[in-house]
Amino acid sequence: MSKVYLKPRKGLRVRRPDGRLLPEAGGHVQMSSYWRRRLRDGDVEKAAPPKAQPKIAVQKEEGDK
């Protein structure tokens, strides 16, 4: 089975098989018959994962500990 990034359709709250909610922004899930049914029923949609935010290095000024 493969992993895909899915997100709930606008206005819907979709539970994962373990009972937790799929975040509004979506999440990676292991494709299974459960997720195929959610796709077929229109509860979720395939989406591109959000791009990772680059980490900003914080420079310490002299005197900071």
MOVEN-V528084 format. One record per helix or strand of 2 or more residues. SS is the DSSP state (hx for helix, st for strand). FROM is the first residue (numbers start at 1). TO is the last residue. If there is no record, write none. Layout:
ss=SS from=FROM to=TO
ss=SS from=FROM to=TO
//
This chain:
ss=st from=3 to=8
ss=st from=27 to=30
ss=hx from=33 to=41
ss=st from=44 to=46
//
